[in-house]
């Protein structure tokens, strides 16, 4: 999101995505959260420090949980 100037939208976007998914599921399916790629490479291949990545994922996971996601999906 930072690349597109939307880093301040992380909380709002994740809340809305969970809400839309819950509405679409209508109680007939679980809603999973997902921590996706950031679009940046970790140091030393890129400029993203591991500690910064952890903070981004912690914030995103917290928002997704608070928004009511039922679980997290993981894919390699």
ROSE-4610 file (N, C-alpha, C; in Angstrom, 1 decimal, always signed):
// ROSE-4610
residu = [X/X/X/X/X/X/X/X/X/X/X/X/X/X/X/X/X/X/X/X/X/X/X/X/X/X/X/X/X/X/X/X/X/X/X/X/X/X/X/X/X/X/X/X/X/X/X/X/X/X/X/X/X/X/X/X/X/X/X/X/X/X/X/X/X/X/X/X/X/X/X/X/X/X/X/X/X/X/X/X/X/X/X/X/X/X/X/X/X/X/X/X/X/X/X/X/X/X/X/X/X/X/X/X/X/X/X/X/X/X/X/X/X/X/X/X/X/X/X/X/X/X/X/X/X/X/X/X/X/X/X/X/X/X/X/X/X/X/X/X/X/X/X/X/X/X/X/X/X/X/X/X/X/X/X/X/X/X/X/X/X/X/X/X/X/X/X/X/X/X/X/X/X/X/X/X/X/X/X/X/X/X/X/X/X/X/X/X/X/X/X/X/X/X/X/X/X/X/X/X/X/X/X/X/X/X/X/X/X/X/X/X/X/X/X/X/X/X/X/X/X/X/X/X/X/X/X/X]
num = [1/1/1/2/2/2/3/3/3/4/4/4/5/5/5/6/6/6/7/7/7/8/8/8/9/9/9/10/10/10/11/11/11/12/12/12/13/13/13/14/14/14/15/15/15/16/16/16/17/17/17/18/18/18/19/19/19/20/20/20/21/21/21/22/22/22/23/23/23/24/24/24/25/25/25/26/26/26/27/27/27/28/28/28/29/29/29/30/30/30/31/31/31/32/32/32/33/33/33/34/34/34/35/35/35/36/36/36/37/37/37/38/38/38/39/39/39/40/40/40/41/41/41/42/42/42/43/43/43/44/44/44/45/45/45/46/46/46/47/47/47/48/48/48/49/49/49/50/50/50/51/51/51/52/52/52/53/53/53/54/54/54/55/55/55/56/56/56/57/57/57/58/58/58/59/59/59/60/60/60/61/61/61/62/62/62/63/63/63/64/64/64/65/65/65/66/66/66/67/67/67/68/68/68/69/69/69/70/70/70/71/71/71/72/72/72/73/73/73/74/74/74/75/75/75/76/76/76]
x = [+0.8/+0.0/+0.9/+2.0/+2.9/+3.3/+3.6/+4.0/+3.0/+1.7/+0.6/+0.1/+0.8/+0.4/-0.8/-1.1/-2.3/-2.0/-0.7/-0.4/-1.3/-1.8/-2.7/-4.1/-4.4/-5.6/-5.7/-4.6/-4.5/-5.6/-5.9/-6.9/-8.3/-8.6/-9.9/-10.2/-9.2/-9.4/-9.6/-8.8/-9.0/-10.4/-10.8/-12.1/-13.2/-13.1/-14.1/-14.1/-12.9/-12.9/-13.5/-13.2/-13.9/-15.4/-15.8/-17.3/-18.0/-17.4/-18.0/-18.0/-16.9/-16.9/-17.9/-18.1/-19.1/-20.5/-20.7/-22.0/-22.3/-21.3/-21.5/-21.6/-21.0/-21.1/-22.5/-23.0/-24.4/-24.5/-23.4/-23.5/-23.4/-23.2/-23.2/-21.7/-20.8/-19.4/-18.5/-17.3/-16.3/-15.6/-15.2/-14.4/-13.0/-12.1/-10.6/-9.9/-9.0/-8.1/-6.8/-6.1/-4.9/-3.8/-2.6/-1.5/-0.8/-0.9/-0.3/+1.0/+1.6/+2.9/+2.8/+3.9/+4.0/+4.4/+4.9/+5.5/+6.9/+7.5/+8.9/+9.7/+11.0/+11.9/+12.5/+12.8/+13.4/+14.9/+15.5/+16.9/+17.6/+18.7/+19.6/+19.2/+18.2/+17.9/+17.1/+16.4/+15.6/+15.9/+14.9/+15.1/+14.2/+13.4/+12.5/+13.1/+13.2/+13.8/+12.8/+13.2/+12.4/+11.5/+12.0/+11.3/+10.1/+10.3/+9.2/+8.1/+8.5/+7.6/+6.7/+7.3/+6.6/+5.6/+6.0/+5.0/+3.8/+4.1/+3.0/+2.0/+2.6/+1.8/+1.0/+1.6/+1.0/-0.2/+0.0/-1.1/-2.3/-1.9/-2.9/-3.7/-3.0/-3.6/-4.6/-4.1/-5.0/-6.3/-6.2/-7.4/-8.3/-7.7/-8.5/-9.3/-8.6/-9.2/-10.3/-10.0/-11.0/-12.2/-12.0/-13.1/-14.0/-13.6/-14.5/-14.1/-12.9/-12.6/-12.6/-13.0/-13.1/-11.8/-10.9/-9.6/-8.7/-7.5/-6.5/-6.1/-6.0/-5.6/-4.1/-3.5/-2.0/-1.8/-1.0/-0.6/+0.9/+1.6/+3.1/+3.4]
y = [-1.2/+0.0/+1.3/+1.2/+2.3/+2.8/+1.8/+2.2/+3.1/+2.9/+3.7/+4.8/+5.1/+6.2/+5.8/+4.5/+4.1/+3.5/+3.7/+3.0/+3.4/+4.6/+5.0/+4.4/+3.7/+3.0/+1.6/+1.0/-0.4/-0.8/-0.1/-0.4/-0.4/+0.7/+0.9/-0.2/-0.4/-1.4/-2.8/-3.2/-4.5/-4.7/-3.6/-3.7/-3.9/-3.1/-3.1/-4.5/-5.0/-6.3/-7.4/-7.4/-8.4/-8.2/-7.0/-6.7/-7.1/-6.8/-7.2/-8.7/-9.4/-10.9/-11.5/-11.0/-11.5/-11.3/-10.2/-9.9/-10.9/-11.1/-12.0/-13.4/-13.8/-15.2/-15.4/-14.4/-14.5/-15.5/-15.8/-16.8/-18.2/-18.4/-19.7/-20.2/-19.4/-19.8/-19.0/-19.6/-18.9/-17.8/-16.7/-15.7/-15.8/-15.9/-16.0/-14.7/-14.4/-13.3/-13.8/-12.9/-13.4/-12.2/-12.6/-11.6/-11.8/-10.9/-11.0/-10.4/-10.5/-9.9/-8.4/-7.8/-6.4/-5.7/-6.5/-5.9/-5.4/-5.6/-5.1/-6.3/-6.3/-7.3/-7.0/-8.1/-8.0/-7.7/-6.9/-6.6/-8.0/-8.3/-7.4/-7.3/-8.1/-8.0/-6.8/-6.2/-5.0/-4.1/-3.2/-2.2/-2.4/-3.4/-3.7/-4.5/-3.9/-4.6/-5.6/-6.7/-7.8/-7.2/-6.4/-5.9/-5.0/-4.3/-3.5/-4.3/-5.4/-6.4/-7.0/-7.4/-8.0/-7.0/-5.7/-4.7/-4.5/-4.5/-4.4/-5.6/-6.8/-8.0/-8.0/-7.6/-7.5/-6.6/-5.4/-4.5/-5.0/-5.6/-6.1/-7.3/-8.2/-9.3/-8.9/-7.9/-7.4/-6.8/-6.0/-5.4/-6.5/-7.5/-8.5/-9.3/-9.6/-10.3/-9.5/-8.2/-7.3/-7.1/-7.2/-7.0/-8.2/-9.3/-10.5/-11.6/-11.7/-12.8/-14.1/-15.2/-16.4/-17.2/-17.0/-17.7/-17.0/-17.5/-17.0/-18.1/-17.8/-18.7/-18.5/-19.6/-19.6/-20.3/-19.7/-20.4/-20.2/-21.2/-21.1/-20.2]
z = [+0.0/+0.0/+0.0/+0.6/+0.7/-0.7/-1.6/-2.9/-3.6/-3.3/-3.9/-3.1/-2.0/-1.1/-0.3/+0.0/+0.7/+2.0/+2.5/+3.8/+5.0/+4.9/+6.0/+5.8/+4.8/+4.5/+5.0/+5.5/+5.9/+6.8/+7.9/+8.8/+8.2/+7.6/+6.9/+5.9/+5.0/+3.9/+4.5/+5.5/+6.1/+6.8/+7.5/+8.1/+7.1/+6.0/+5.0/+4.3/+4.0/+3.3/+4.2/+5.5/+6.3/+6.4/+6.5/+6.5/+5.3/+4.1/+2.8/+2.7/+3.1/+3.0/+4.0/+5.2/+6.1/+5.5/+4.9/+4.3/+3.2/+2.3/+1.2/+1.7/+2.7/+3.2/+3.9/+4.4/+5.0/+6.1/+6.8/+7.8/+7.3/+6.0/+5.4/+5.2/+5.5/+5.3/+6.2/+6.5/+7.3/+6.4/+7.1/+6.4/+7.0/+6.0/+6.4/+6.1/+6.9/+6.7/+6.1/+5.4/+4.7/+4.8/+5.2/+5.2/+3.9/+3.0/+1.7/+1.6/+0.4/+0.1/+0.2/+0.6/+0.7/-0.6/-1.5/-2.8/-2.6/-1.5/-1.2/-0.8/-1.1/-0.8/+0.6/+1.3/+2.6/+2.4/+3.3/+3.3/+3.5/+2.8/+2.1/+0.6/+0.1/-1.3/-1.6/-0.6/-0.8/+0.4/+0.6/+1.7/+2.9/+2.9/+3.9/+5.0/+6.2/+7.4/+7.9/+8.4/+8.9/+10.1/+10.9/+12.1/+11.6/+10.5/+9.9/+9.3/+8.7/+8.1/+9.2/+10.3/+11.4/+12.0/+12.1/+12.6/+11.6/+10.3/+9.4/+9.5/+9.6/+9.7/+11.0/+12.1/+13.4/+13.4/+12.8/+12.7/+11.8/+10.7/+9.8/+10.5/+11.1/+11.8/+12.9/+13.6/+14.7/+14.2/+13.1/+12.5/+12.0/+11.3/+10.7/+11.8/+12.9/+14.0/+14.6/+14.9/+15.5/+14.6/+13.3/+12.3/+12.2/+12.8/+12.9/+12.0/+11.4/+10.6/+11.4/+10.8/+11.6/+11.7/+10.8/+10.7/+9.8/+9.8/+8.8/+7.8/+6.6/+5.5/+5.3/+5.0/+4.7/+3.5/+2.6/+1.4/+1.2/+0.7/+0.5/-0.7]
